[in-house]
C-alpha cells in the first residue's frame, strides 16, 4: 500500500510554568502524535523587569510539536483556545518550517522532503517575524534580554544547556568539561532584527571572543501576539 506524502512544521509554544500539559492535550486532541516539553525561564510583556532591584526572569515551559501541515490549522486552533493565546500576556507560539525529519516510520504516511526552504508556495503565511537564538555563558541571559528589549523586543525565553566554544578548554581532573550555557530565544519583527543584533554586539559584546553566538531563523506564522500584527504588516509593505 502506497503511503500518502506529507510535510511537517515545528510548532513551538512558550507559556507560563504549569500549562504545558494543557498544550500537549490540546495538540493530541487535534491529531498531533505528541510533543516535547522543555523547561526554561524568561520575561514577557506583562512581567516586571526588576524585582527588588534585581533582574527578574520567570519560569516558563516550551512545548515542541512536530505537526503534519494538513492538520496544522486545527492544532493551532485547539492550542490557542486552550492556552488563551489570543489574550495578551498568556504566551506565544510560532511555526518553523521543517526540511527533513527521520524516525517517523510508524506513521501511516511518508514525509515530503523539501529541496529548498525558499521554494514554499504563496499559500504559506508570512507575518514578518524572525527568531533570534543567542547562546551565551551561563548568567549572561539577562544581558541578552535587556539589550533585546531596549532594541524593540518584548522579552525573551531562556533555556539552560551545555557546550563549549573555540575559546573554551575547561578541564576538571584532566577530564574535558562542557561549561553551562544560557540559550535565549527572542521572537522579533523582521524590521527590528538588525536593531536587536546591533544591540547584542554593543551591550553583550557578542562579537568578542568567548562571549557567545547569535543566529536568526525565519518564522512562518505566529500566535499569541495579535497586538503586534498590525505593526508587522505595515513594516513589510
Secondary structure, 3 states (H helix, E strand, C coil): CCCEEECEEEEEEEEECCCHHHHHHHHHHCCCCCCEEEEEEEECCCCCCEECCEECCEEEEEEEEEEEHHHHHHHHHHHHHHHCCCCCCCEEEEEEECCCCCCCCCCCEEECCCCCHHHCCCCCCCCCEEEEEEEEECCCHHHHHHHHHHCCCCCEEEEEEECCCCCCCCEECCEECCCEEEEEEEEEEHHHHHHHHHHHHHHCCCCCCCCEEEEEEEECEEECCHHHHHHHHHHCC
